[in-house]
Amino acid sequence: MLGYARVSTGEQDLEPQRRTLLAAGCTEIIGETASGADRGRPELARLLAGLRPGDTLVVVRIDRLARSLAQLLEVIGRLEARGVKFRSLGDPIDTAGPSGTLILQILGAVAEFERALIRERTMAGLAAARERGRVGGNPRLKARDPAALAHLAAARRAKRLAAASEGAEAWLPLVRKLRPETPWPALAAHINAGLAPGRKPFTPARLARFARMLAQERLLEPCVLQHAPATRRGRAGTARAVEVAAAYLRGRPDASLAELGAQLLRLGVRPPRGGAAWAASSLKALRDRAGRAGLLGPAVRP
């Protein structure tokens, strides 16, 4: 049993929640000072990523975990998919028993009904506003107010962090274990092979972006972002790519970088760090190396 305690401001005290969770039998308690509306809570993300099948997440009240019914059901759904139970001490919710599961099903139906009502009222309100000649939008954002822009940027960052944290337990341990020795393309392929059905597969760029975000929030060690070390095989592959590129450019001195990349792929010469296509910067580096080595001849300008 692992407990999660949260207060909204530094003036509030976590200790009453800690005592209640300890009395309930929690062996570890994670505390955090953050707004409940903030979906990018780093301590909660770290706790959720470390939960294992058979664990039970315990809170004093459900509002300590989520501020909306939709958010609560989303988190509990993720926990149940991993075999983790949820218990709220101040509410009749304990997914280890049938009564708690029944209450969650009722709450889910209520949440769906609430969302339908909100959509209907929103559409009716927008239609009425348009009839009166009013156009929606935040006036402070339209005026490029710095405070409003900063608030919007923070909200977008929190949303991206929440997306990166969701399901991190499926890929974060592999990133810690295999980076930076394993290049991002190979690591993404390894992670995708173990994803649950229906989960969106990772591209190397998306995986690296998520890792960078978590590292900025100190949820991941910065060393994973270092470049993968070059291997002997990688150096040999680069040398062959330079030779093949030089041979092609000698016959086609006016070829573009895109044409050069397509020819390399047709000949089975892959990018040094994997991927489906050669980057323009890598192709330019090949051409420059061939020119410095004198492999292009006088007709080709590096």
C-alpha positions in Angstrom: 0.0 0.0 0.0 1.5 3.3 -1.1 0.0 6.6 -0.1 -0.3 9.9 -1.9 -0.8 13.1 0.0 -1.3 16.6 -1.6 -1.8 20.2 -0.4 -2.4 23.1 -2.7 -0.1 25.7 -1.1 3.0 25.8 1.1 0.9 27.3 3.9 -1.0 24.0 4.2 0.3 21.0 6.2 0.7 17.5 4.8 1.2 15.9 8.2 -2.5 15.1 8.9 -2.8 13.2 5.7 0.5 11.4 6.4 -0.7 10.3 9.8 -4.0 9.0 8.4 -2.3 7.1 5.6 0.2 5.6 8.0 -2.7 4.4 10.3 -4.3 2.8 7.2 -1.1 0.7 6.7 0.7 2.5 4.0 4.4 1.5 3.8 5.5 4.5 1.7 3.9 8.0 1.4 4.6 10.5 -1.3 3.8 14.1 -0.5 3.4 17.0 -2.9 2.5 20.7 -2.9 0.6 21.4 -6.1 -2.8 22.5 -7.4 -5.2 19.6 -8.0 -6.0 21.1 -11.4 -2.3 20.7 -12.4 -2.0 17.5 -14.5 1.8 17.7 -14.6 2.5 16.9 -10.9 6.0 15.4 -10.9 5.7 13.5 -7.6 2.4 11.9 -8.6 4.0 11.0 -12.0 7.0 9.4 -10.2 4.6 7.5 -7.9 2.4 6.2 -10.8 5.5 5.2 -12.8 6.8 3.1 -9.9 3.6 1.2 -9.1 3.6 -2.6 -9.8 0.9 -5.2 -10.2 -0.6 -6.0 -6.7 0.2 -2.6 -5.3 -2.6 -0.4 -3.9 -2.6 3.4 -4.2 -4.2 5.0 -1.2 -5.4 8.6 -0.7 -7.3 10.3 2.1 -9.9 11.7 -0.2 -10.4 11.5 -4.0 -9.9 15.2 -4.4 -6.3 14.7 -3.3 -5.7 12.7 -6.5 -8.0 14.5 -9.0 -10.1 17.6 -9.2 -12.6 16.3 -11.8 -14.5 13.1 -12.2 -13.1 12.5 -15.7 -9.5 12.9 -14.4 -10.2 10.5 -11.5 -11.6 7.8 -13.8 -8.7 8.2 -16.2 -6.1 7.6 -13.5 -8.0 4.7 -12.0 -8.4 3.2 -15.4 -4.7 3.3 -16.0 -4.1 1.7 -12.6 -6.5 -1.1 -13.2 -4.9 -1.9 -16.6 -1.6 -2.5 -14.7 -3.2 -4.6 -12.0 -2.9 -1.8 -9.3 -5.8 -1.2 -6.9 -7.1 2.1 -5.7 -8.5 3.0 -2.3 -9.9 6.3 -0.9 -10.1 6.4 2.8 -12.8 9.1 3.0 -15.0 7.8 0.2 -16.6 4.4 -0.5 -14.1 3.6 -3.2 -12.0 0.5 -3.0 -11.4 -1.3 -6.3 -10.2 -4.4 -4.5 -13.9 -5.2 -3.7 -17.1 -5.4 -5.8 -18.8 -2.4 -4.1 -16.0 -0.1 -5.0 -16.0 -1.3 -8.6 -19.8 -0.7 -8.8 -19.4 2.8 -7.5 -16.8 3.5 -10.2 -19.1 2.2 -12.9 -21.9 4.5 -11.7 -19.5 7.5 -11.5 -18.4 6.7 -15.1 -22.0 6.8 -16.3 -22.6 10.1 -14.5 -19.4 11.6 -16.0 -20.4 10.7 -19.5 -23.9 12.2 -18.9 -22.2 15.3 -17.5 -19.9 15.6 -20.6 -22.9 15.3 -22.9 -24.8 18.1 -21.0 -21.7 20.4 -21.1 -21.3 19.8 -24.9 -24.9 20.6 -25.5 -24.9 23.8 -23.4 -21.6 24.9 -24.9 -22.9 24.5 -28.5 -26.1 26.4 -27.6 -24.2 29.2 -26.0 -21.9 29.6 -29.0 -24.8 29.7 -31.4 -26.6 32.3 -29.3 -23.4 34.4 -29.1 -22.9 34.3 -32.9 -26.5 35.5 -33.4 -25.7 38.5 -31.3 -22.5 39.2 -33.3 -20.1 38.1 -30.6 -16.9 36.2 -31.6 -15.3 33.9 -29.1 -11.7 34.1 -27.9 -9.6 35.3 -25.1 -9.2 39.1 -25.4 -5.9 39.1 -23.5 -4.4 36.6 -25.9 -5.7 38.6 -28.9 -3.9 41.6 -27.4 -0.7 39.5 -26.9 -0.7 40.2 -23.2 2.6 38.8 -21.8 1.0 37.4 -18.7 -1.7 35.7 -20.7 0.8 34.2 -23.1 3.0 33.0 -20.2 0.0 31.3 -18.6 -1.0 29.7 -21.9 2.6 28.4 -22.4 2.6 26.9 -18.9 -0.7 25.2 -19.5 0.5 23.7 -22.7 3.7 22.5 -21.1 1.7 20.9 -18.3 -0.5 19.1 -20.9 2.6 17.8 -22.7 4.1 16.7 -19.4 0.9 14.8 -18.6 1.0 13.1 -22.0 4.6 12.1 -21.5 3.9 10.8 -18.0 0.9 8.7 -19.1 1.9 5.1 -19.5 5.6 6.0 -18.6 5.8 2.8 -16.6 5.9 0.9 -19.9 8.9 2.7 -21.4 10.7 4.7 -18.7 12.6 1.7 -17.1 13.9 0.7 -20.6 15.1 4.3 -21.2 17.0 4.3 -17.9 18.5 0.9 -18.6 19.5 1.2 -22.2 20.3 4.9 -22.8 22.6 6.4 -23.9 24.3 3.2 -25.2 21.3 2.4 -27.4 20.3 4.8 -30.2 16.8 6.3 -30.1 15.6 4.4 -33.2 16.6 1.0 -31.9 15.2 1.8 -28.4 11.9 3.0 -29.9 11.6 -0.3 -31.8 12.4 -2.3 -28.7 9.7 -0.4 -26.6 7.1 -0.7 -29.4 7.5 -4.4 -29.4 6.3 -4.6 -25.8 3.5 -2.1 -25.9 0.0 -3.2 -25.1 -2.4 -3.5 -28.1 -3.9 -0.2 -29.0 -1.2 1.9 -27.6 0.3 4.5 -30.0 3.8 3.4 -31.0 6.8 5.6 -30.4 8.8 7.3 -33.1 12.4 8.0 -32.2 11.8 11.7 -32.1 8.7 11.4 -29.9 10.5 9.1 -27.5 13.5 11.5 -27.3 11.1 14.4 -26.8 9.3 12.8 -23.9 12.6 11.8 -22.3 13.8 15.3 -22.6 10.7 16.7 -20.9 10.9 14.3 -18.0 14.6 15.1 -17.6 13.8 18.8 -17.4 11.3 18.0 -14.6 14.0 15.9 -12.9 12.0 12.8 -13.3 14.8 11.2 -15.5 18.5 11.3 -15.3 20.0 13.9 -17.8 22.7 11.3 -18.9 20.0 9.5 -21.0 20.0 12.4 -23.4 23.7 12.1 -24.3 24.5 10.9 -27.8 24.9 7.2 -28.3 28.6 6.3 -28.6 29.8 5.4 -32.1 30.6 1.7 -32.6 33.2 0.2 -34.9 30.4 -1.1 -37.1 28.9 2.4 -37.2 32.2 3.9 -38.2 32.6 1.3 -40.9 29.1 2.0 -42.1 29.9 5.8 -42.3 33.0 5.1 -44.4 31.0 3.0 -46.8 28.4 5.7 -47.1 31.0 8.3 -47.9 32.4 6.0 -50.7 29.0 5.3 -52.2 28.0 8.9 -52.0 31.2 10.0 -53.7 30.7 7.4 -56.5 27.2 8.7 -57.2 28.1 12.4 -57.1 31.0 11.8 -59.5 28.5 10.7 -62.1 25.8 13.2 -61.0 27.7 16.3 -60.0 24.4 18.4 -59.9 22.4 15.9 -57.8 20.5 17.4 -54.9 20.8 16.1 -51.4 17.3 14.5 -51.7 18.4 12.6 -54.8 21.6 11.5 -53.0 19.6 10.2 -50.0 17.2 8.3 -52.2 20.1 6.6 -54.1 21.8 5.6 -50.8 18.5 3.9 -49.6 18.1 2.1 -53.0 21.6 0.7 -52.5 20.9 -0.4 -49.0 23.0 2.2 -47.2 21.0 3.2 -44.1 21.5 6.3 -41.9 24.2 5.6 -39.2 21.7 5.9 -36.3 18.8 4.1 -38.0 15.6 5.6 -39.3 13.7 5.5 -42.5 15.4 8.3 -44.4 18.6 10.3 -44.5 18.6 13.7 -42.9 19.8 16.6 -45.1 22.5 17.5 -42.5 23.8 13.9 -42.6 23.9 13.9 -46.4 25.7 17.3 -46.5 28.3 15.9 -44.0 28.8 12.9 -46.3 29.4 15.1 -49.3 31.7 17.4 -47.3 33.8 14.4 -46.1 34.0 13.0 -49.6 35.2 16.4 -50.8 37.9 16.7 -48.1 39.1 13.2 -48.9 39.4 14.1 -52.6 36.9 11.5 -53.7 34.6 13.8 -55.7 36.9 14.9 -58.5 37.1 18.4 -59.9 33.6 18.5 -61.4 31.9 18.3 -58.0 32.0 21.2 -55.6 31.7 20.1 -51.9 
